[in-house]
Amino acid sequence: MRVAILGLAVLTACTPAIYEVPGVVERNATEVAGCTDLGRVHGIPGVFGALKDIGLKDARRAAKERAKEVGGNTVVFDPVPDAEVITDLPAQVYSC
């Protein structure tokens, strides 16, 4: 079991393209001043603890996928708290 989890972690670290969503970019709040606000989306991490970073990447990807579904091409994620367990990753969606 540990070998499978380690293998997944290594594979994930080596293939960052799986977290990209074509047509959707991340920006900060100052870069979307002239864009149309389309609302909020959320990504939910699927793994925690030692795999926290993988869970956050997957949550970002899921939020970007949802942003694309509602017609957005830009997301601004809320700051990620330094909490041990993050159960929600909200973002504002824009069309720029």
Helices and strands as residue ranges (DSSP letters): H 2-14, G 16-19, E 25-26, G 29-32, E 36-43, G 49-51, H 52-69, E 74-77, E 89-95
